[in-house]
Amino acid sequence: MSINYQASNNEKEVLSQLRTHFYDHKSDAVMKSCLLRLNSIKTETVFDLICRVLHVCEISDDQWMIYVWDGTDTPCAPCHKDLNAEGEDPLPLNLDIVPLSRKILHIFPCVGTVFRIVVRKYFEEIPQLRDGCWVKLCNLTCELHYGIWRGLLHGSSKVHILSDEDENVKSNMRDYQDRLASGARVQPLTCSPRHSYMTGTDFEKEPCVTLIKSLACHKVTHKFKSIVRVVAAYPWKGNHLRSPVHGHYRVRLTLEDSTVRIHAYIHGDDGVKFFGGHPEVEKLSTKMRRLLGIKENIGAEEAATSVRDPPWVCCCLKSYYLDKSDKWGSRRYRIFGTYILD
């Protein structure tokens, strides 16, 4: 096989199906798993997970999606989707087949990753799970889709409902309470150093909140500060960030933290502040590359498809709406009061 070989999308799908078949038909004697928290999960690993069930929904005739949480953050995933395709084929914001209502989002914890798990309907225990109950999921695997973690239960997997008095459950909750009591509670636990200090804001003394807290907020319009990664941008090249007609900045960033992803826009004067005025194209390109986590000294075409590791940055955001008759449906986010440090 050539060292330059790259699997096609069809070949990757076949491999994924073979892998699923393998896990579904492994015997209990072969399946050896270890107990993990969400902050230490890995692909190609069979593990057990103790978690709280937050929501269950039907996603097809033979599958459920369960939303679980253990108070920790899933690991950061590298980004490698083609930035040049972001306009026509944007990076997905989530893996939800059935959109979640604000009512459901409101019951999700504001700290810690809500982990999605696909479950086939031969698990009789799933419809019996009530929101808020604790379970132990055995022989679980996970995979990455566009940088988002997703779990899978297989034929050899087991579901055990736990008491709130279970020692592992109480340990999880103690760790979570300790996290809430710490000053860095909303900062990503999987990031070290916790954020890069690449950006500054006009509201340094304001506390940070997670993105999901904003999505669940009962107010359509509000302002907040958050620690995020820029996992995609459209446009992303320095010579395309401003309108060729008016010269105004207009950029759409895809932001993520350990809870959700959102689109956030940079417009007009907010862009002037963010990029430090109207610098030369080369300097703009350097700032965008740093923001996106693109390695230095590679060309634009290679950079677009390269593996990226975006830094954690702090930014101020505000929500607004486009249609007064459909405020919630037309809600958007924009960055303000934020600037890239040289």
RAQUINOR-V663557 format. One record per residue. N is the residue number from 1. SS is DSSP state (alpha for helix, beta for strand, coil for the rest). NEAR is the number of other ideal C-beta (glycine too) atoms within 12 Angstrom. Layout:
{{N:SS:NEAR} {N:SS:NEAR}}
This chain:
{{1:coil:6} {2:coil:5} {3:coil:5} {4:coil:6} {5:coil:8} {6:coil:12} {7:coil:13} {8:coil:10} {9:alpha:10} {10:alpha:10} {11:alpha:13} {12:alpha:15} {13:alpha:13} {14:alpha:14} {15:alpha:17} {16:alpha:23} {17:alpha:14} {18:alpha:14} {19:alpha:22} {20:alpha:23} {21:alpha:15} {22:alpha:21} {23:alpha:31} {24:alpha:21} {25:coil:15} {26:coil:21} {27:coil:14} {28:coil:16} {29:coil:8} {30:coil:14} {31:coil:25} {32:coil:16} {33:coil:25} {34:beta:17} {35:beta:24} {36:beta:29} {37:coil:32} {38:alpha:37} {39:alpha:28} {40:alpha:20} {41:coil:38} {42:coil:21} {43:coil:20} {44:coil:16} {45:coil:24} {46:coil:32} {47:beta:31} {48:beta:30} {49:beta:46} {50:beta:37} {51:beta:47} {52:beta:38} {53:beta:38} {54:beta:34} {55:beta:34} {56:beta:31} {57:beta:27} {58:beta:19} {59:beta:26} {60:beta:14} {61:coil:8} {62:coil:13} {63:beta:23} {64:beta:34} {65:beta:34} {66:beta:42} {67:beta:39} {68:beta:47} {69:beta:41} {70:coil:42} {71:coil:35} {72:coil:35} {73:coil:39} {74:coil:40} {75:coil:28} {76:coil:30} {77:coil:33} {78:coil:20} {79:beta:35} {80:coil:26} {81:coil:30} {82:coil:24} {83:alpha:40} {84:alpha:23} {85:alpha:17} {86:coil:30} {87:coil:19} {88:coil:10} {89:coil:14} {90:coil:23} {91:coil:38} {92:coil:22} {93:coil:26} {94:coil:30} {95:coil:29} {96:coil:24} {97:coil:18} {98:coil:19} {99:coil:17} {100:coil:27} {101:coil:16} {102:alpha:22} {103:alpha:15} {104:alpha:22} {105:alpha:29} {106:alpha:19} {107:alpha:21} {108:coil:33} {109:coil:36} {110:coil:32} {111:coil:35} {112:coil:40} {113:coil:43} {114:coil:45} {115:beta:41} {116:beta:39} {117:beta:41} {118:beta:36} {119:beta:37} {120:beta:26} {121:coil:20} {122:coil:18} {123:coil:31} {124:coil:14} {125:coil:26} {126:alpha:32} {127:alpha:17} {128:alpha:16} {129:coil:30} {130:coil:17} {131:coil:21} {132:coil:22} {133:coil:28} {134:beta:33} {135:beta:41} {136:beta:32} {137:beta:42} {138:beta:29} {139:beta:34} {140:beta:41} {141:beta:37} {142:beta:37} {143:beta:29} {144:beta:25} {145:beta:23} {146:coil:26} {147:coil:31} {148:beta:32} {149:beta:37} {150:beta:35} {151:beta:42} {152:beta:40} {153:beta:38} {154:beta:34} {155:beta:22} {156:beta:29} {157:beta:36} {158:beta:23} {159:beta:36} {160:beta:23} {161:beta:24} {162:beta:30} {163:coil:15} {164:coil:17} {165:coil:11} {166:coil:20} {167:alpha:15} {168:alpha:26} {169:alpha:26} {170:alpha:17} {171:alpha:21} {172:alpha:33} {173:alpha:26} {174:alpha:15} {175:alpha:25} {176:alpha:29} {177:alpha:17} {178:alpha:18} {179:alpha:28} {180:alpha:18} {181:alpha:12} {182:coil:15} {183:coil:12} {184:coil:22} {185:coil:28} {186:coil:35} {187:coil:30} {188:coil:38} {189:coil:32} {190:coil:25} {191:coil:27} {192:coil:14} {193:coil:15} {194:coil:25} {195:coil:27} {196:coil:27} {197:coil:16} {198:coil:31} {199:beta:37} {200:beta:23} {201:beta:32} {202:coil:20} {203:coil:22} {204:coil:16} {205:coil:8} {206:coil:18} {207:coil:19} {208:coil:33} {209:coil:28} {210:coil:37} {211:alpha:40} {212:alpha:37} {213:alpha:33} {214:alpha:37} {215:alpha:39} {216:coil:28} {217:coil:25} {218:coil:15} {219:coil:19} {220:coil:23} {221:coil:22} {222:coil:21} {223:beta:25} {224:beta:37} {225:beta:35} {226:beta:45} {227:beta:42} {228:beta:46} {229:beta:41} {230:beta:48} {231:beta:42} {232:beta:41} {233:beta:46} {234:beta:32} {235:coil:29} {236:coil:40} {237:coil:29} {238:alpha:29} {239:alpha:18} {240:alpha:24} {241:coil:34} {242:beta:26} {243:coil:16} {244:coil:11} {245:coil:7} {246:coil:11} {247:coil:13} {248:coil:20} {249:beta:34} {250:beta:24} {251:beta:38} {252:beta:31} {253:beta:43} {254:beta:38} {255:beta:43} {256:beta:40} {257:coil:47} {258:coil:43} {259:coil:37} {260:coil:34} {261:beta:35} {262:beta:36} {263:beta:33} {264:beta:41} {265:beta:29} {266:beta:40} {267:beta:27} {268:alpha:21} {269:alpha:18} {270:alpha:30} {271:alpha:34} {272:alpha:23} {273:alpha:26} {274:alpha:43} {275:alpha:35} {276:coil:21} {277:coil:18} {278:coil:19} {279:coil:23} {280:coil:15} {281:alpha:18} {282:alpha:14} {283:alpha:20} {284:alpha:31} {285:alpha:28} {286:alpha:24} {287:alpha:35} {288:alpha:40} {289:alpha:34} {290:alpha:29} {291:alpha:43} {292:alpha:42} {293:coil:32} {294:coil:37} {295:coil:17} {296:coil:13} {297:coil:10} {298:coil:16} {299:coil:15} {300:alpha:22} {301:alpha:13} {302:alpha:19} {303:alpha:30} {304:alpha:29} {305:alpha:21} {306:coil:25} {307:coil:21} {308:beta:35} {309:coil:24} {310:coil:40} {311:coil:32} {312:coil:36} {313:beta:43} {314:beta:39} {315:beta:44} {316:beta:36} {317:beta:44} {318:beta:29} {319:beta:33} {320:beta:24} {321:beta:20} {322:coil:18} {323:coil:13} {324:alpha:13} {325:alpha:9} {326:alpha:11} {327:coil:17} {328:coil:23} {329:coil:14} {330:coil:16} {331:beta:27} {332:beta:25} {333:beta:39} {334:beta:35} {335:beta:45} {336:beta:29} {337:coil:25} {338:beta:39} {339:beta:30} {340:beta:34} {341:coil:19} {342:coil:14}}
